[in-house]
Amino acid sequence: MNQNALSKVDGFKNVLNDRSIRNRIKACLGDAAGAFTSSMLDLYSGDSYLQNCDPNAVAMECMKAASLKLPISKGLGFAYVVPYKNVPTFMVGWKGLVQLALRSGQYATINADCVYKGESVKTNRLTGKFEITGAPENDHAIGYFGYFQLVNGFEKMLYMTREELEAYGKKYSKAYSKGPWQTEFDAMAKKTVVRQLLKFGPMSTEMQAAEQYEVAAAQSQAKSVVDENANTALLDLPDLQPVEVDCTTGEVIEPEPEPAMPGF
């Protein structure tokens, strides 16, 4: 780690040592506050792109994960703080959505996974249920499914093809071409399927908060794109001439025609 990076990490340590930050983490996580603070430092130290963001803003985005009691270690896949154009953004992973649903006590089981080349999905349009047949030929996912069953016995399943999810990502993610849709497509696809699936089930307070964070992240990305592209093109405006208006009638006074030049 170079000297500049060390300086940034030291600055982030100062942010984490702030009494108000420590108290907020303690209020959210209790005895687990120390371990979460260490994971915040590990996340920041290991991400050079995140180090280009305002350290206070990084801490605030990490606090969103703390409020949902979700770990932010990248390897676990429950929650992330992702830098986008030097702005840190909190995102819930698909495993985090599953965790929040199970934590509500209303879901008996919930799952999401890939459908691979060689497998096929047969859907019953009447019941909305489907079955997966065949055997995977390789690890290339051609689709993604989600399933849940509530403790009262109600169940719901959803299947989306890879093409449908590519179209979804392009439409709703302003960072589609450069963000996790490119580097972690399977994880983003499963997260999208789970988000759409959970609309058919009960939503706990934590699940609603997670959804609000997702909306805020999308709005932040959209604003960054607008700011980046604003005023980048010159407007081709006509050469407007001043006009004289009759103050009594409001009519435009036509200028007297100029006398023709001799020979014209």
C-alpha positions in Angstrom: 0.0 0.0 0.0 1.5 3.3 -1.0 1.8 6.4 1.2 -1.2 8.1 -0.4 -3.4 5.1 0.3 -2.1 4.8 3.9 -3.0 8.5 4.4 -6.5 7.9 3.2 -6.9 4.8 5.4 -5.7 6.8 8.4 -8.3 9.4 7.6 -11.0 6.7 7.5 -9.8 5.4 10.9 -10.3 8.9 12.2 -13.9 8.9 10.9 -14.5 5.5 12.6 -13.2 6.8 15.9 -15.7 9.6 15.9 -17.9 9.2 19.0 -21.2 9.6 17.1 -20.3 6.9 14.6 -19.2 4.5 17.3 -22.4 5.1 19.2 -24.6 4.6 16.2 -22.9 1.3 15.3 -23.2 0.2 18.9 -26.9 1.1 19.0 -27.5 -1.1 15.8 -25.3 -4.0 16.6 -24.6 -4.1 20.3 -21.7 -6.5 21.1 -21.1 -7.1 17.4 -20.2 -3.4 16.8 -16.4 -3.9 17.1 -16.4 -6.7 14.5 -18.5 -4.6 12.1 -16.2 -1.6 12.5 -13.2 -3.8 11.7 -15.1 -5.0 8.5 -15.7 -1.4 7.5 -11.9 -0.7 7.8 -11.1 -3.9 5.9 -13.5 -2.9 3.1 -12.1 0.6 2.8 -8.5 -0.5 2.9 -8.9 -3.1 0.2 -10.8 -1.0 -2.3 -8.7 1.8 -4.0 -11.8 3.1 -5.8 -13.7 3.4 -2.5 -10.7 5.4 -1.2 -11.4 8.1 -3.8 -14.8 8.7 -2.1 -15.5 11.0 0.8 -14.7 8.9 3.8 -17.6 10.3 5.8 -19.9 9.3 3.0 -18.5 5.8 3.0 -19.1 5.5 6.7 -22.7 6.6 6.3 -23.4 4.0 3.5 -21.8 1.3 5.7 -24.2 2.4 8.5 -27.1 1.4 6.3 -25.9 -2.2 6.4 -25.5 -1.9 10.1 -29.1 -0.7 10.5 -30.2 -3.9 8.7 -27.7 -6.1 10.6 -26.1 -7.3 7.4 -22.3 -7.9 7.0 -20.5 -5.9 4.3 -17.7 -8.4 3.6 -17.6 -8.7 -0.2 -17.0 -12.5 0.0 -20.2 -13.1 1.9 -22.5 -11.4 -0.6 -25.1 -10.0 1.8 -24.4 -6.3 1.3 -22.0 -4.0 -0.5 -20.8 -0.4 -0.6 -20.0 0.2 -4.2 -18.2 3.4 -5.5 -19.9 4.9 -8.5 -18.2 8.0 -10.0 -16.5 8.6 -6.6 -19.9 8.4 -4.8 -20.3 5.4 -2.4 -23.6 3.6 -2.7 -25.0 0.9 -0.4 -26.5 -2.1 -2.1 -28.2 -5.2 -0.7 -27.0 -8.5 -2.2 -29.5 -11.3 -3.1 -28.4 -13.2 -0.1 -29.1 -10.2 2.1 -32.7 -10.0 0.7 -33.1 -13.8 1.5 -31.8 -13.2 5.0 -34.1 -10.3 5.7 -37.1 -12.4 4.4 -36.3 -15.3 6.6 -35.6 -13.1 9.6 -39.2 -11.8 9.4 -40.4 -15.2 10.5 -43.1 -15.3 7.8 -41.1 -17.3 5.2 -40.6 -21.0 5.7 -38.1 -21.2 2.8 -36.8 -18.9 0.1 -34.3 -19.7 -2.6 -32.8 -18.4 -5.9 -30.5 -20.0 -8.4 -29.4 -20.3 -12.0 -30.8 -22.4 -14.9 -28.0 -23.6 -17.1 -27.6 -24.5 -20.7 -29.0 -28.0 -21.2 -31.8 -27.5 -18.7 -35.3 -26.4 -19.7 -38.1 -24.8 -17.8 -41.7 -26.0 -18.3 -44.3 -23.5 -17.0 -47.9 -24.2 -16.1 -49.6 -20.9 -17.1 -52.7 -21.7 -15.1 -51.0 -22.3 -11.7 -47.8 -20.2 -12.4 -45.7 -23.1 -11.2 -42.8 -24.5 -13.3 -40.4 -27.4 -13.2 -36.8 -27.6 -14.4 -35.8 -30.6 -16.4 -32.6 -31.8 -18.1 -29.0 -31.6 -17.0 -26.5 -28.8 -17.2 -24.1 -28.9 -20.1 -21.8 -26.2 -18.7 -21.8 -23.3 -16.2 -23.4 -20.8 -18.6 -26.7 -19.6 -17.1 -29.6 -19.1 -19.5 -32.1 -18.1 -16.9 -32.7 -17.5 -13.2 -35.4 -18.6 -10.8 -36.7 -17.6 -7.3 -39.0 -19.5 -5.0 -40.5 -19.0 -1.6 -43.0 -20.7 0.7 -44.7 -18.9 3.6 -45.3 -20.5 7.0 -49.0 -20.5 6.1 -48.3 -22.7 3.1 -48.6 -20.0 0.3 -45.9 -20.4 -2.3 -44.7 -18.4 -5.3 -42.0 -18.9 -7.9 -40.6 -16.8 -10.7 -38.4 -17.5 -13.7 -36.7 -14.9 -15.9 -34.5 -15.6 -18.9 -31.0 -14.1 -19.3 -32.3 -11.9 -22.1 -35.1 -10.6 -19.9 -32.6 -9.7 -17.1 -30.2 -8.1 -19.5 -33.1 -5.9 -20.7 -34.1 -5.1 -17.1 -30.6 -4.1 -16.1 -30.1 -1.8 -19.1 -33.5 -0.2 -18.4 -33.2 0.3 -14.7 -29.5 0.5 -13.9 -27.6 3.6 -15.0 -24.4 1.8 -14.2 -25.2 -1.3 -16.2 -22.3 -0.9 -18.7 -19.7 -0.3 -16.0 -21.0 -1.7 -12.7 -21.7 -5.1 -11.1 -24.0 -6.1 -13.9 -20.8 -6.6 -15.9 -18.6 -8.1 -13.2 -21.2 -10.1 -11.2 -24.1 -10.7 -13.6 -25.3 -13.9 -11.9 -25.5 -12.3 -8.5 -27.3 -9.2 -9.9 -29.7 -11.4 -11.9 -30.6 -13.5 -8.8 -31.1 -10.4 -6.8 -33.4 -8.9 -9.4 -35.5 -12.2 -9.5 -35.7 -12.2 -5.6 -36.7 -8.5 -5.5 -39.5 -9.1 -8.1 -40.6 -12.3 -6.3 -40.8 -10.7 -2.8 -43.4 -8.3 -4.2 -45.9 -11.2 -3.9 -45.0 -11.9 -0.2 -45.3 -10.0 3.1 -42.7 -7.2 3.6 -41.2 -6.6 7.0 -40.0 -3.2 8.2 -36.4 -4.2 7.4 -37.4 -5.5 3.9 -39.1 -2.2 3.2 -36.0 -0.3 4.4 -33.8 -2.4 2.1 -36.1 -1.6 -0.8 -35.9 2.2 0.0 -32.1 1.9 -0.1 -32.3 0.3 -3.5 -34.5 3.1 -4.8 -32.1 5.7 -3.3 -29.1 4.0 -5.0 -30.9 4.0 -8.4 -31.7 7.7 -8.0 -28.1 8.5 -7.0 -26.8 6.7 -10.1 -29.3 8.5 -12.3 -28.3 11.9 -10.9 -24.6 11.1 -11.6 -25.4 10.3 -15.2 -27.4 13.5 -15.6 -24.7 15.6 -14.0 -22.1 14.0 -16.2 -23.9 14.6 -19.4 -25.4 18.0 -18.6 -24.4 20.9 -20.8 -22.0 18.8 -22.9 -23.6 19.8 -26.2 -24.1 23.3 -27.6 -27.6 24.3 -28.5 -28.1 25.4 -32.1 -30.4 28.4 -31.6 -31.6 30.7 -34.4 -30.3 34.2 -34.6 -33.1 36.1 -32.9 -33.7 39.8 -33.7 -35.2 42.3 -31.3 -38.8 43.3 -32.0 -40.8 46.4 -31.1 -44.2 45.9 -29.4 -47.1 48.3 -29.2 -47.7 48.7 -25.5 -51.4 49.5 -26.0 -52.4 46.7 -28.3 -49.6 44.2 -27.6 -49.1 43.8 -31.3 -45.6 43.5 -32.9 -44.8 46.6 -34.9 -43.4 45.5 -38.2 -40.3 47.5 -39.2 -40.5 49.8 -42.2 -39.0 48.1 -45.3 -35.7 49.4 -46.3 -35.7 51.3 -49.6 -34.4 49.3 -52.5 -31.0 50.1 -53.7 -30.7 51.4 -57.2 -30.3 48.7 -59.7 -32.3 46.1 -57.6 
